[in-house]
Every structure is written in C-alpha cells, then in structure tokens.
Amino acid sequence: VSIARCDNYELEKVSAAVKRCLSLIGNLETIVRPGMKVLLKLNLLSASLGPERAVNTHPAVIRVLVGIFQNDYGCKVYIGDSCGSLRTGSTDKAFRVTQIDKIAEETGAVIVNFDKDEALDITNENAVILKDFKIAKTVKSVDVVVNVPKLKTHGLTRYTGAIKNMFGSIPANGKKNVHLLAPKNRSMAQALVDVFEMVQPQITVMDAVIGMEGNGPNAGDPRKVGLIIAGYDGVALDAVASTIIGFDPMKVPIIKYAHERGLGTADMNEISVSGEEISKVAVADFKKPSSSAQDFASN
C-alpha cells in the first residue's frame, strides 16, 4: 500500500500524488496494457451534494485517473457507479453534480450508469449472508476495475473505503434489499464482504484528500486528511486507511471479515507501506460516527 501527500484538489497536485502512489506500488504495466477496457468505479453516494461536501469521489481524482489510463497506458476508460439514493434518475444526476459528465465530454471516457446497465446474476457459494445478487455487467466485462473510493466514516459499518465501495456494483434497489436482509452492523459487514469477494478490483486508488468524519457516509463533516492512498489489495488498503484515522482495522467488522475470509490482509505487521509513514500522516482526533448515525438506505 502506498501513501502520498496531497494538500488539495489542484490537478497538478492530485496528478503528482496519484502517479507517485502508482509508481510506488509498481508493476502496473503487468496488469494494464494498451487497448484494455478500464473501469473507474467511483463513489457516487449522493445525487445532491457537490464535491465540496466530501461525500462523493472528487472529480479531480477521476480526471487524473482518466488521463493516466488513456494517455500513459492507451486504454479505453469507463466511469461507472450506481448512486446511493434510490430515487429514479439519481445516478444520472449524481454524474452531473460531481461534474463527471464534463470529464467524460472532454476526455472521451464513457459514463456507465449501473442502474441502466445490463444486470448480471452472481452466485457466491462461500457467502455468509448474500448468496445471490445482481451486479452491473460492465463490472465483469471490462479488463481492469480500478476502485476509487472516498475515505469516510459510516454510521452502520463504522468505516467505508475500498471494500464497501464495491457494494455500488449492485444497481438501483438491489442495494436496499441487502440492507433489509442485513440491517445490523455485523450482518451487513458480512454481506458487503460477500459482494466484494465476487467483484474484487485489480487496483484501488483512494481519495483521502478531504475525507468525512463524524456521521458519515453522507451526514458527517469534511475533514482534511491530505492523502492519496493506493494498492492492489483492497483489504490491506482499508487496514492502512482506517489506521490513519484512528481505527483498529481488526475491530472494523467489514475489514476483519474480509481478512478472515482470505480476500486480503488486514494484519498491519504483514502490510508493506511505502511513501509516507502512517505515524506521520495519522489524524489522531478524527471523529467517529455516533451510535445513532443512520445508514443512507434507512433514512
């Protein structure tokens, strides 16, 4: 897992930080080759809150990644997600609110609204909670999935990052059905890991420039963390990111279960961290969610 400082969302700074992170994890050319289809799976939780509210992946990070995979690697880039809001048309609106539509127009990247994408039936024989579910077909039809989560707290799962972000692979009301099936912290964490096991991304690049503290994932407060974090192992990345904001990763159920199920490592003694040292970038007073915080689907 690599960590690079990034003070704000100026494109030059974001570009330098993302490229440093990708360089530090190394060997990207063994995964990404010219002509490949690359999906940037961002976090589009809100269709109403703009980039300054730190709810959704910031457009500057997406713009930089589009440029890297188009120009440096010669790939066809897709940008996709399904919004957390259950209202009809919310995902299209979220692409506009976050200015992703402009990025697509200017770069030629293709926006994929997972709610309108063909749905693929998935069966996870190892599932604890969610054996059968649907995902957007594009998640499986591209060559490489780049997970681009936002660093945030979460009222139900305590923390949200790489593992939780892949939950957005499930289109539209499918996400609400999972919440109804698994309404409690631990059952929801297992359900999220059930999904992650079947849609593991090849690369994760986390937007931790401005994170969200308090009652995330959408009602908390923006908090400067000043980092880009990247890695191939999403579980390890979540372990590092959660440690930076003061969690013990093994006490965050979603990370603990993914580790126990062999989907990556959350043992900080086994994770090689390059770039910045965790102790020098940690945010000691990052506010945790209150016990009364609500998850978006139950609001």
N, C-alpha and C positions, 0 to 999 in steps of 0.2 A: 504494500500500500504506500502510495506517495502523497506527500503533503507539500503544497506550495502556497506562499503568502499571496494574497490579492486584496488590496485595500478597498477597492471599489469596482464598479462595473464599467469603467472606461475600457473600450475594446482592446486597446494596446496592452493594458494590464491583465485583462482576462486571457487574452491570447498568449501572453508570455507565461502565465501561471498554468494554463491548460497544457501548453506544449512542454513545459518543464515536467509536469506530472506524468505525461505520457512518455516522455523520454526516460524518466526515472524508473518507471515500471518495465520499460524495454520490450523489445521483440514484437512490437505491434505489427510489423510487416509480415510476421508469420501467420497472423490472423486475418489481416485486412490486405486485400490485393486489388489491383486495378480492375474495374468492371464489376466489382461486387455491389450488391444492394445492401446498404447500411441503414438501419432504422434507429433514429434517436427517440428513445422512449422517455419523454419528459414527464414532469409532474404538473398536471393541469387540474388542480383540485377545484379552483374557483372560477366561475364564469363572470364574476362581478368585480373582483379585487385586482387592481393593476399591479405591475411589477414592484412598485414601491412598498407594497404590503407584505412582501416576503412569503406569500402563500404558494405561488407557482414558481417553477424553474425560471430564472431570469432570462429574458431574450438575448442578452449579450453572450451568455454561455452557449446558447443554442447557435447563434450566429457564428461564433468562433468554431464550434464543432462542425457545422456545415462546411465552412471554409476549409478546415483541415482535411475532412474526408473527401471533399470534392477536388480540391486543388493539390494536396500533398499525396493523396492515395488514389485519385482517379475513380472514385466510387459514385454510384447513384444514391443520393441521400433522400430518405423519407423521414418525416417528423410526425409522430403519432401519439395519441392518447385517447382516453375516454374521461370526460370531466366527472368530478365527484358529485356535482349537482345532478339531480335526477330529472330536472325539467327538460322537456323536449327542446332541442336546439342549443342546449347549454354548451356542448363541446365546440360547436362552430363559433359560438360567442366567445368562449374561452380563448380560442386561437386568435380572435380579433383583439380581445382585451390585453393579451400578453404580447401583441404585435408580432406573433409568429407568422400571421398571414402575410405581413410585409416582407419578412425574411424570405419566405417561400417565393413571393413575387420577384424579389430582387436577385435571388440566387438560383432559382430553378429547382429548389428542393420541393419534394412532393408532400403535401399535407395528407395524412391519413386519419380521418375521423373514425375511431374504432367502433363507434355506435352504428356507423353506416357500412362498415367493412363486413365482408362475409364472415360468419361465425364458424368456428371450428370446434367440434366436440372433443374434449380432453378427458381421459380417464387416468387417474393416478392410483395404481394398485397399492402404493405404500401410504395412502392418505390416512390421516387420523380423523379428520372431520369432513373434508371435501373431496370425495372420490370422483365425482363427475361435475364438470363445469364447461363453460364455453369461453373461448378467447377469440380476439380478432385474428383473422387468418394471417394478416401481414406479419405478425409477431413470429410466425413459424416459416413464412415463405421467403423472408429476406435471408441474406447470408450471415449477417452480423447484427446483433442487437447491442446498442450502446445505451445503457441505463443512465439517465441524467436526473437523479433525484435532488430534492431540496433538503437541507438539514433542518429538522424541526422536532419539537416535542409533539406528543399525541395523547389526547385525553384518554383513549382506550388502551393503546399499546405502549404508552409512555414515551416512546421514541419512534420516529419514522425516517427511513432512509432508503437504502438500496433494496432490501428485501420487500418492504412494504410497497415501494413504488411500482413493483411489477404486478401488484394487485390490479392496477389500471389496465392490464391486458384484457380484463373481463369487461365486455361492453355493457353500457346502459344499466338497466335494472338488475342485471346479474350480480352487481356488487351489493345491492341492498339485500338480495336474497341470502347472500353469505352472512351479512350482519344479522339477519333474522335467525339464521341457522346457528350462528356462533356469537351470541350477544355479549359474552363475558370476555375479559382480558385474555385469559389463557386459552379458551376455545378459539377465539378469534386469531390469536397468535399461531395456533396450530393450523388453522385454515389458511392463513397467509403463507405459511411455510409449505402447505400442500400445493398452493398455486406456484410459489417460487420454484419448487422442485421441478415443475414442468415447463417453466419459462425462464430458466436461468440465462441471464445476459452474458455475453462474452467479455464485455468491458463495462465498468461503471465509472462515471465522472460526476462527482457530487458538487453541486452549487452550495458552498458553505461560506460565501462572501458575506451575505446577510442571511442569517438563519431566523428561526422563530422560536422564542422561549415562551414559557407560561402555558396557557391553554391552547396549544396547537391541536390540530394541524391548520386551523383557519381563524381562530379567535384569539391567538396569542399576540405577542408583540415582536416586531422586528428587532433583531439583535445582531450587531456586527460580530462576526467571527473572523472574517478576513482571510478565508482559505478556499482553495480548490483541493479536493481530495480525489485520488483515482486508484483503481486497482482492477485486477481480473477476478478476484474472489470477493463477491459482494458481501458475504458474511464477515470476512476479515475487515472490509472497509467499514461496515456498520459498527464493528467492535471498536475500531480506531476512532471513528467519528463520535460515537456515544461516549467513549472515554474522554474525548476532548471537552465535551460539555458536562462532564461530571457524573456520568452513569457508570456503574459496574456492568459491563456487557452481559455477563452471565446472570445478572438479575433482571435483564430485559427479556421477557419470555420469548419474543419473536427471534431474537438473536440466539438465545440459549437453545431453543428447539432446532433451529437450522443447524447449529453446531452439532448437537446430539444426533441429528439425522444425517450427518456426514456431507452436508451441502457446502461446506467451507469450514474455516476455523475461526473461532472467537476467542481462542486462548492467546492472550496478549504476549505470552512467552514464545509463541510459535510464529508470530507475525513479524515479518521484516518490514520496518518502516523506514522509508528514505525521504530525503528532503528535510523538512523542518522536524525538530524533535517535539513529541507530544507535550512534554513538560513545559516547553517554551511557547506553545500556542494555545494551551488549555484555557478555557474560560471558567474560572472557579465558581462564579456566582450565577451561572446560567439557571434561570428559573424553571423549575419542573412543573408539570401540569398539576392542577388541584384534583382532588378525588372526585369533585363534582363536574369536572370537564366532560363535555359531551362529544361523542364522535359525530361526524357530519351526517351520517345516514340516519341517526336517531333524532336529529333536530326537527 
